[in-house]
Amino acid sequence: MIVTVRTTTDTRAKADALARGAVEARLAACAQISGPVTSVYHWRGAIETTEEWQVVLKTTEARYPALEAHLVAAHDYETPEIVATRVTRASEDYARWVERETSAPLSVEALAPADDERPFFVYGTLRPGAYNHDRFLAGRIGTEADAVLHGAVLHDGPGYPYVVPADDGQVVGTLLTPAPGTYGELFGLLDRLELPVGYERVAMDVVRVRDAARVSAWVFLAAPDAPLGPLIESGDWFNRP
């Protein structure tokens, strides 16, 4: 069954990134972007009026849960609009096309190395205290440690930051060690969240702050076509302008 999924965001660039990420990950067969539209809504005890852009995605019932998880991870709203509607009738050819274009790719869990369980270096919305940490990492993390990645710079982006290798610069983040027995699950989860929206996973050395130890960790770097925003000169997502 075809499902249409609607979400909104506050800039055209963010709408483009949400649409492209979902289609590239085969979570949606296609997406239409429209706007600007005027939204009026209750928020924290007041009535707000803002300009937004709409994204309407076409997927299947089976792929909807993965698409929802992707949109929640990629979105920078605290409570994004994600509304799904079942399509009661559609042409057979179109229905087959949507089914074909949203066929799940090779499961990323199968790519997890059995004997190379590196920790993860996170520097944006997955850091402790940021809005995606509790959503996706709660119950899966064993230890957390402040860490710094040298030889890289941090860029803002539509909703989340990107790390780019550079001769100078450093990026502040957190070294996460998965809880016992959760490595494969966490490895797959982070790949599903990060790879479709402009990242590539690379093993790099980071420096743990408490003892200056160099630790090999997985780092999600900006892919060549990532939508880079302004440079965050502090290298710290929590200390950006």
Backbone bond lengths (Angstrom), bond angles and torsions (degrees), N, CA, C in turn:
res aa  C-N    CA-C-N  psi(-1)  N-CA   C-N-CA  omega(-1)  CA-C   N-CA-C  phi
1 M - - - 1.465 - - 1.524 109.57 -
2 I 1.335 117.03 134.58 1.454 121.57 176.77 1.525 109.57 -76.82
3 V 1.341 115.31 142.19 1.456 122.72 176.21 1.521 107.80 -128.14
4 T 1.319 117.29 131.50 1.464 120.30 171.05 1.520 108.09 -97.92
5 V 1.307 115.53 137.92 1.464 121.87 -176.16 1.525 108.20 -125.86
6 R 1.315 116.47 127.12 1.455 121.19 -178.22 1.524 110.70 -114.27
7 T 1.324 115.08 137.20 1.452 120.68 172.17 1.527 108.05 -140.62
8 T 1.313 116.71 167.40 1.467 121.99 179.23 1.513 109.61 -134.58
9 T 1.325 115.62 155.67 1.453 121.52 175.49 1.517 108.58 -151.31
10 D 1.328 116.69 173.24 1.464 118.36 -167.77 1.525 115.56 -98.18
11 T 1.336 119.04 0.79 1.461 120.34 174.56 1.523 109.99 -142.19
12 R 1.329 115.55 155.83 1.457 120.25 177.00 1.529 111.44 -64.32
13 A 1.329 117.69 -37.57 1.462 120.93 -179.93 1.522 111.11 -62.43
14 K 1.334 117.11 -41.49 1.463 119.79 178.45 1.522 110.73 -67.13
15 A 1.331 117.39 -38.60 1.466 120.29 177.28 1.518 110.43 -62.35
16 D 1.344 117.58 -43.30 1.462 121.21 177.36 1.526 110.91 -58.94
17 A 1.342 116.72 -42.91 1.464 120.59 -177.97 1.525 111.17 -67.02
18 L 1.325 118.03 -40.73 1.459 120.91 178.03 1.522 110.82 -63.29
19 A 1.330 116.73 -44.04 1.462 120.63 -178.68 1.523 110.91 -66.03
20 R 1.323 116.58 -50.07 1.458 120.30 -177.04 1.532 111.64 -63.34
21 G 1.333 117.01 -42.49 1.458 119.45 -179.21 1.517 112.42 -61.19
22 A 1.338 116.89 -42.03 1.472 120.45 -179.49 1.519 111.49 -67.77
23 V 1.329 117.20 -40.36 1.471 120.14 -179.42 1.525 110.76 -71.11
24 E 1.340 117.31 -42.39 1.464 120.02 178.97 1.524 111.93 -61.60
25 A 1.332 116.86 -33.61 1.468 121.35 179.18 1.527 112.47 -82.99
26 R 1.334 117.30 1.59 1.472 123.24 -177.77 1.530 112.10 59.05
27 L 1.329 114.91 31.25 1.452 120.23 172.70 1.524 110.44 -89.25
28 A 1.323 116.39 -17.27 1.461 122.61 175.53 1.520 107.63 -140.95
29 A 1.333 115.82 145.54 1.458 119.49 177.92 1.518 111.18 -77.40
30 C 1.321 116.83 -32.94 1.456 121.36 179.38 1.520 108.45 -161.24
31 A 1.326 115.13 168.89 1.464 120.53 179.05 1.516 108.72 -148.33
32 Q 1.308 116.06 140.70 1.460 121.54 174.69 1.535 108.75 -113.73
33 I 1.317 115.08 138.81 1.463 122.04 -179.84 1.522 108.06 -115.12
34 S 1.313 116.43 131.91 1.460 120.44 177.98 1.521 109.57 -139.03
35 G 1.319 114.48 156.18 1.455 118.78 179.29 1.516 110.85 145.13
36 P 1.300 116.21 -178.65 1.468 124.70 1.65 1.524 112.60 -75.23
37 V 1.333 114.76 151.94 1.459 122.06 173.80 1.525 107.88 -121.06
38 T 1.300 116.43 157.55 1.461 121.17 178.07 1.525 108.94 -99.00
39 S 1.328 116.34 124.29 1.462 121.97 179.44 1.527 109.79 -110.64
40 V 1.322 116.01 134.14 1.463 123.09 177.33 1.520 107.31 -122.14
41 Y 1.333 117.84 126.78 1.457 119.34 -172.43 1.532 110.58 -158.69
42 H 1.339 114.88 160.04 1.462 121.44 172.28 1.523 108.76 -80.11
43 W 1.318 117.65 136.89 1.458 121.58 175.00 1.515 109.19 -153.96
44 R 1.341 115.55 115.43 1.465 122.62 176.01 1.525 112.31 53.12
45 G 1.328 114.62 47.68 1.449 120.87 172.76 1.510 115.98 83.60
46 A 1.326 117.14 5.58 1.461 119.90 179.99 1.524 109.66 -134.64
47 I 1.328 116.10 161.65 1.453 121.26 174.25 1.519 108.26 -95.97
48 E 1.339 115.48 122.62 1.458 121.91 -177.66 1.522 109.99 -106.60
49 T 1.309 116.24 149.63 1.460 123.12 172.46 1.522 107.96 -130.25
50 T 1.347 116.08 120.44 1.464 119.83 -177.89 1.521 109.98 -138.57
51 E 1.321 115.29 164.53 1.456 123.02 174.51 1.525 108.74 -97.15
52 E 1.325 116.84 129.99 1.456 120.77 -177.32 1.527 110.36 -136.23
53 W 1.330 114.31 168.65 1.459 123.21 174.36 1.520 108.02 -118.11
54 Q 1.335 116.40 139.32 1.459 121.82 -179.77 1.529 110.29 -99.83
55 V 1.322 115.00 142.22 1.464 121.85 172.34 1.519 107.29 -123.67
56 V 1.322 117.32 124.01 1.462 122.79 177.17 1.525 107.81 -115.12
57 L 1.315 116.13 121.63 1.465 122.19 -175.27 1.521 110.26 -113.90
58 K 1.331 116.87 145.84 1.468 122.63 177.83 1.518 108.82 -109.06
59 T 1.325 116.60 122.83 1.456 121.25 -179.80 1.525 108.70 -142.31
60 T 1.320 116.38 -166.14 1.462 121.46 177.89 1.519 109.60 -116.59
61 E 1.315 115.60 164.09 1.469 120.78 177.58 1.522 110.57 -56.35
62 A 1.341 116.34 -41.39 1.457 120.19 -176.82 1.524 112.49 -67.34
63 R 1.344 117.22 -32.54 1.455 120.45 -176.30 1.524 113.15 -91.13
64 Y 1.346 116.82 -7.54 1.462 118.82 -175.94 1.531 113.67 -58.51
65 P 1.351 120.54 -46.39 1.473 118.19 -178.49 1.531 112.97 -57.00
66 A 1.338 117.08 -40.98 1.465 119.74 179.18 1.522 110.99 -67.95
67 L 1.341 117.22 -37.47 1.462 120.10 177.79 1.529 110.75 -65.35
68 E 1.322 116.90 -42.71 1.466 119.79 178.26 1.526 110.91 -59.74
69 A 1.339 116.67 -45.93 1.465 120.27 179.62 1.527 110.94 -61.27
70 H 1.326 116.15 -39.59 1.456 120.30 178.88 1.532 111.22 -64.15
71 L 1.320 117.37 -45.12 1.461 120.66 -179.22 1.523 111.82 -64.70
72 V 1.330 116.59 -40.44 1.470 119.82 177.84 1.523 110.17 -61.92
73 A 1.339 116.83 -42.03 1.461 120.44 -178.79 1.518 111.88 -69.57
74 A 1.338 117.16 -38.36 1.455 121.22 -174.53 1.523 112.78 -82.15
75 H 1.331 116.68 -19.92 1.463 121.05 -174.17 1.516 110.96 -81.35
76 D 1.348 116.61 147.09 1.458 119.55 176.86 1.524 112.66 -102.03
77 Y 1.343 118.55 1.59 1.457 120.51 173.84 1.528 109.79 -76.36
78 E 1.319 116.05 146.28 1.466 120.06 175.65 1.521 110.94 -65.43
79 T 1.331 116.69 -40.63 1.465 121.92 177.51 1.523 108.21 -132.85
80 P 1.339 117.86 82.94 1.466 119.26 -177.02 1.525 112.24 -71.75
81 E 1.310 115.34 149.28 1.462 120.17 171.95 1.523 108.74 -73.12
82 I 1.328 116.52 120.52 1.465 122.32 172.98 1.522 105.78 -136.25
83 V 1.325 116.25 102.88 1.463 122.13 -174.18 1.520 108.45 -122.73
84 A 1.320 116.57 125.69 1.463 121.83 -178.32 1.526 110.50 -112.06
85 T 1.333 115.40 141.18 1.462 122.01 178.62 1.525 108.95 -131.97
86 R 1.320 116.64 126.77 1.464 120.36 176.48 1.529 110.06 -72.96
87 V 1.325 116.12 137.63 1.461 122.26 176.95 1.530 107.79 -90.64
88 T 1.311 116.75 117.59 1.461 119.89 -174.82 1.522 112.59 -76.55
89 R 1.341 117.26 -29.18 1.465 120.08 179.16 1.515 109.15 -143.44
90 A 1.342 116.06 142.81 1.461 122.78 176.37 1.521 107.85 -157.18
91 S 1.312 117.21 156.13 1.468 119.62 178.27 1.518 109.73 -63.85
92 E 1.312 117.03 148.04 1.463 120.77 -177.11 1.522 111.06 -62.10
93 D 1.320 117.01 -41.36 1.464 119.65 -178.96 1.525 111.09 -63.20
94 Y 1.341 116.51 -42.86 1.458 119.43 -179.43 1.527 110.99 -67.29
95 A 1.326 116.72 -41.31 1.465 120.35 179.34 1.528 110.58 -61.43
96 R 1.330 116.29 -41.29 1.470 119.34 178.63 1.527 110.60 -65.70
97 W 1.341 116.32 -37.53 1.468 119.63 179.16 1.529 111.14 -64.00
98 V 1.327 117.73 -44.85 1.459 120.69 178.13 1.523 110.54 -61.07
99 E 1.320 116.28 -43.00 1.475 120.25 178.89 1.520 110.57 -61.35
100 R 1.325 116.70 -43.99 1.468 120.69 -178.05 1.526 111.49 -66.31
101 E 1.333 116.52 -43.77 1.463 120.26 -175.67 1.518 113.66 -74.44
102 T 1.317 117.31 -14.51 1.472 120.10 178.22 1.519 112.03 -109.38
103 S 1.329 116.71 15.23 1.460 118.95 175.91 1.521 108.64 -60.88
104 A 1.317 116.65 132.94 1.461 121.16 -174.50 1.515 110.75 -64.24
105 P 1.351 118.31 133.90 1.457 120.80 173.75 1.522 110.49 -71.88
106 L 1.318 115.82 175.96 1.457 121.54 177.11 1.514 111.03 -50.35
107 S 1.324 117.20 129.16 1.462 121.27 -178.42 1.514 110.74 -58.24
108 V 1.341 116.36 128.42 1.452 119.17 -179.08 1.516 111.91 -71.17
109 E 1.324 119.15 -18.74 1.458 119.09 176.99 1.521 110.55 -60.79
110 A 1.342 115.97 -31.97 1.455 119.66 -178.41 1.526 111.83 -68.55
111 L 1.351 117.82 -15.86 1.444 121.37 -178.25 1.520 112.33 -88.05
112 A 1.320 118.38 -8.04 1.456 120.76 -176.69 1.521 111.07 -65.97
113 P 1.337 118.69 129.47 1.466 120.46 179.66 1.512 110.99 -69.81
114 A 1.314 117.15 132.23 1.464 121.29 -175.47 1.524 111.58 -72.24
115 D 1.357 117.16 -31.21 1.465 119.19 -172.76 1.530 112.11 -121.81
116 D 1.319 117.85 24.05 1.449 120.98 -175.92 1.525 109.17 -137.96
117 E 1.310 117.00 63.04 1.455 121.52 -172.33 1.522 110.99 -86.79
118 R 1.334 115.43 75.32 1.455 120.58 175.94 1.531 110.57 -70.01
119 P 1.336 117.84 152.08 1.468 120.00 169.70 1.533 109.13 -72.81
120 F 1.322 115.95 176.34 1.456 122.50 -179.04 1.525 109.54 -115.65
121 F 1.332 115.86 135.92 1.457 121.63 174.86 1.524 107.40 -101.53
122 V 1.344 116.80 116.39 1.467 121.36 -179.83 1.518 108.45 -114.92
123 Y 1.337 116.26 145.59 1.458 119.74 -171.42 1.522 113.36 -137.92
124 G 1.333 118.52 3.54 1.457 120.98 -177.07 1.508 112.29 -132.85
125 T 1.325 116.47 -120.74 1.460 120.78 -172.79 1.524 113.49 -73.01
126 L 1.344 117.84 -7.78 1.466 120.79 176.70 1.529 112.46 -96.33
127 R 1.333 118.35 -0.88 1.462 120.16 177.08 1.527 110.36 -69.24
128 P 1.319 118.16 149.78 1.467 120.42 174.86 1.533 110.26 -54.55
129 G 1.321 115.74 129.18 1.444 121.21 -177.35 1.510 113.72 97.61
130 A 1.333 118.44 -15.69 1.458 122.13 177.20 1.525 109.57 -91.48
131 Y 1.336 116.10 163.70 1.464 119.51 -164.56 1.522 114.97 -71.02
132 N 1.324 120.13 -20.90 1.462 119.90 179.38 1.526 113.56 -94.87
133 H 1.328 117.58 -6.99 1.468 119.30 -177.28 1.528 111.25 -64.02
134 D 1.320 116.90 -54.32 1.467 119.34 -178.40 1.517 111.85 -69.40
135 R 1.337 117.62 -31.26 1.469 120.41 -179.45 1.521 112.36 -61.41
136 F 1.344 116.42 -40.62 1.456 119.70 -169.32 1.527 114.69 -117.92
137 L 1.318 118.26 -22.18 1.463 119.42 -172.33 1.511 114.10 -109.26
138 A 1.321 118.30 -11.13 1.469 120.58 -178.50 1.524 110.70 -57.18
139 G 1.327 115.95 130.20 1.452 121.45 178.91 1.514 114.64 83.87
140 R 1.329 117.67 -4.23 1.462 120.83 -177.86 1.531 112.83 -111.54
141 I 1.339 117.40 -5.07 1.458 121.36 -173.92 1.520 110.69 -106.65
142 G 1.343 115.72 131.79 1.450 120.90 177.15 1.512 111.76 -89.67
143 T 1.340 117.67 -52.45 1.460 121.38 -179.74 1.523 110.10 -135.61
144 E 1.325 115.44 154.10 1.459 123.39 176.53 1.520 107.91 -129.53
145 A 1.336 116.89 139.44 1.459 120.41 179.22 1.522 109.37 -146.54
146 D 1.334 116.34 135.81 1.460 120.12 174.65 1.528 109.30 -61.32
147 A 1.337 115.93 141.27 1.459 120.01 -177.53 1.523 109.43 -151.69
148 V 1.334 115.52 163.56 1.466 122.17 -179.71 1.524 108.19 -133.77
149 L 1.326 115.30 134.69 1.463 122.43 173.63 1.521 107.75 -102.19
150 H 1.332 116.88 118.19 1.452 121.35 179.21 1.528 110.27 -93.13
151 G 1.332 116.01 158.10 1.457 120.23 179.83 1.513 113.05 73.32
152 A 1.329 116.71 36.35 1.462 121.20 -179.26 1.518 108.79 -156.35
153 V 1.327 116.16 159.16 1.455 121.99 175.38 1.514 109.21 -127.90
154 L 1.321 115.27 160.88 1.457 122.00 -175.61 1.527 109.72 -113.75
155 H 1.328 116.23 129.70 1.457 122.36 175.86 1.519 109.93 -113.91
156 D 1.309 115.90 143.21 1.459 120.31 168.44 1.523 107.91 -72.12
157 G 1.320 115.73 162.51 1.457 120.29 177.97 1.508 108.93 -150.82
158 P 1.292 117.89 -173.89 1.470 120.05 177.19 1.521 110.74 -74.14
159 G 1.336 115.94 83.57 1.452 120.43 174.77 1.507 115.40 104.89
160 Y 1.309 119.01 -21.14 1.459 121.81 -176.68 1.520 107.86 -158.68
161 P 1.342 118.02 159.53 1.466 120.38 -174.59 1.527 112.59 -92.83
162 Y 1.325 114.65 166.05 1.463 121.72 178.51 1.526 109.46 -131.21
163 V 1.323 116.74 139.27 1.459 123.02 174.87 1.529 109.11 -97.92
164 V 1.334 115.33 135.34 1.458 122.14 178.17 1.527 108.05 -126.87
165 P 1.336 119.21 128.06 1.465 119.93 176.18 1.525 111.40 -58.48
166 A 1.330 116.71 143.98 1.460 122.46 -179.34 1.521 108.63 -154.33
167 D 1.331 115.85 156.89 1.464 119.47 179.80 1.526 110.94 -62.95
168 D 1.331 116.80 -40.61 1.455 121.95 179.63 1.529 109.52 -118.31
169 G 1.310 115.35 167.40 1.453 119.48 176.59 1.513 112.41 107.58
170 Q 1.321 115.34 165.23 1.451 121.49 177.16 1.520 109.02 -151.73
171 V 1.325 114.79 155.50 1.459 122.05 -179.14 1.523 108.06 -123.93
172 V 1.318 115.50 130.30 1.465 122.53 -179.48 1.526 108.93 -91.29
173 G 1.322 116.98 136.76 1.458 119.64 179.17 1.505 112.35 -162.75
174 T 1.319 115.20 -158.02 1.468 122.28 -176.98 1.517 109.63 -132.49
175 L 1.309 115.84 135.74 1.450 122.82 176.10 1.522 108.19 -91.95
176 L 1.318 117.29 118.57 1.461 122.65 -177.59 1.523 110.25 -109.15
177 T 1.323 116.24 125.41 1.456 121.83 173.84 1.521 108.53 -105.34
178 P 1.339 118.40 122.84 1.466 119.83 -177.75 1.524 112.43 -61.48
179 A 1.325 115.51 149.79 1.462 120.62 174.25 1.523 109.55 -64.63
180 P 1.334 117.70 154.40 1.468 120.09 -179.96 1.530 111.39 -53.84
181 G 1.328 115.18 132.49 1.449 121.07 176.29 1.517 115.50 83.19
182 T 1.350 117.32 1.36 1.474 119.59 -176.32 1.519 113.03 -111.98
183 Y 1.338 117.63 3.22 1.464 118.59 -171.87 1.532 112.64 -60.06
184 G 1.313 117.54 -51.10 1.459 120.05 -178.27 1.512 112.38 -60.08
185 E 1.329 116.74 -41.69 1.463 121.46 178.96 1.525 110.55 -62.80
186 L 1.347 117.11 -45.82 1.457 121.06 -178.00 1.523 111.12 -68.94
187 F 1.312 116.87 -40.17 1.461 121.60 178.21 1.532 109.95 -56.97
188 G 1.333 116.34 -48.91 1.455 120.33 179.85 1.516 112.63 -65.79
189 L 1.332 116.84 -41.06 1.460 121.08 -179.54 1.523 110.92 -60.70
190 L 1.325 117.66 -48.12 1.454 120.66 -177.78 1.524 111.68 -65.87
191 D 1.316 118.02 -37.49 1.463 119.66 175.68 1.528 111.15 -62.83
192 R 1.326 116.66 -41.01 1.475 119.47 -179.84 1.525 111.06 -66.23
193 L 1.322 116.57 -34.76 1.455 119.81 -179.36 1.524 112.35 -75.86
194 E 1.327 117.15 -40.51 1.454 120.91 -167.00 1.534 114.18 -95.74
195 L 1.313 118.26 -42.98 1.461 119.63 -172.31 1.529 113.35 -62.65
196 P 1.345 119.89 -38.43 1.463 118.09 -177.79 1.524 114.81 -71.29
197 V 1.328 118.78 -13.99 1.472 119.53 -173.58 1.527 112.27 -112.98
198 G 1.329 116.76 28.73 1.453 119.56 170.53 1.511 117.16 103.19
199 Y 1.336 118.06 22.96 1.458 120.96 177.93 1.529 110.62 -118.78
200 E 1.322 115.41 158.92 1.455 121.83 167.51 1.525 108.22 -132.80
201 R 1.333 116.38 141.60 1.470 121.46 -174.33 1.523 110.33 -91.68
202 V 1.346 116.29 128.26 1.456 122.59 -176.49 1.526 108.77 -135.60
203 A 1.328 117.63 142.37 1.461 121.62 173.62 1.521 108.91 -82.95
204 M 1.333 117.44 125.42 1.463 122.39 -178.85 1.526 109.47 -141.33
205 D 1.323 115.74 157.63 1.457 120.83 175.00 1.524 109.60 -85.71
206 V 1.329 116.60 131.86 1.459 122.33 172.71 1.524 107.64 -122.42
207 V 1.315 115.72 160.07 1.467 120.63 -178.32 1.521 108.79 -105.33
208 R 1.329 116.65 119.92 1.464 121.79 175.99 1.521 108.82 -75.29
209 V 1.321 116.85 128.09 1.458 121.05 -170.22 1.519 111.81 -66.94
210 R 1.311 118.53 -41.02 1.477 119.67 -169.97 1.518 113.88 -64.62
211 D 1.355 117.80 -28.63 1.467 119.42 -177.54 1.521 112.91 -134.75
212 A 1.342 117.14 7.15 1.476 122.85 179.54 1.525 112.87 60.64
213 A 1.320 117.44 21.09 1.465 120.52 179.28 1.528 109.96 -76.82
214 R 1.332 115.53 142.20 1.462 120.64 174.38 1.526 108.37 -87.50
215 V 1.313 116.01 127.64 1.455 121.92 -174.72 1.526 108.62 -126.78
216 S 1.319 117.03 129.81 1.467 120.84 175.21 1.524 108.69 -78.77
217 A 1.328 115.78 125.07 1.470 120.39 -175.28 1.521 109.74 -139.50
218 W 1.327 115.48 159.96 1.460 120.72 171.08 1.528 108.47 -79.74
219 V 1.330 115.62 131.08 1.460 122.16 178.18 1.524 107.82 -127.52
220 F 1.327 117.04 134.74 1.458 120.96 176.48 1.525 108.39 -93.87
221 L 1.344 115.24 107.78 1.455 122.30 179.78 1.525 110.59 -93.45
222 A 1.328 115.82 162.42 1.458 120.45 175.41 1.524 109.55 -66.66
223 A 1.325 116.54 128.82 1.459 121.25 172.19 1.530 108.98 -70.44
224 P 1.344 117.91 162.59 1.468 119.75 -176.15 1.522 114.46 -55.38
225 D 1.341 118.54 -31.40 1.465 120.81 -177.47 1.528 112.74 -103.02
226 A 1.328 117.62 19.19 1.470 120.58 -179.34 1.526 110.44 -65.69
227 P 1.338 117.41 144.14 1.477 120.94 -178.03 1.526 111.84 -81.41
228 L 1.328 116.76 79.17 1.463 120.75 -175.04 1.518 111.82 -68.61
229 G 1.322 115.24 137.13 1.450 121.84 172.97 1.514 110.27 -102.27
230 P 1.326 118.07 -158.58 1.468 121.28 -177.71 1.532 112.28 -63.68
231 L 1.321 115.20 153.76 1.457 121.45 175.21 1.522 109.80 -68.07
232 I 1.339 116.92 133.89 1.466 122.12 172.82 1.529 106.29 -95.71
233 E 1.304 117.31 99.16 1.463 121.37 -168.58 1.518 112.94 -64.12
234 S 1.320 118.03 -28.87 1.463 120.31 179.51 1.523 112.02 -71.22
235 G 1.344 117.56 -19.88 1.459 120.87 -174.94 1.523 113.22 73.38
236 D 1.329 116.57 9.08 1.469 121.84 -175.02 1.521 108.74 -124.28
237 W 1.325 117.00 116.47 1.466 121.93 179.73 1.519 111.87 -58.88
238 F 1.340 117.06 -31.59 1.457 121.07 179.63 1.539 112.58 -80.38
239 N 1.318 117.33 -7.82 1.461 121.64 -178.17 1.531 109.39 -126.87
240 R 1.330 114.75 49.11 1.461 119.66 179.51 1.528 109.01 -101.67
241 P 1.324 118.17 160.24 1.466 120.67 -179.34 1.522 112.66 -60.55
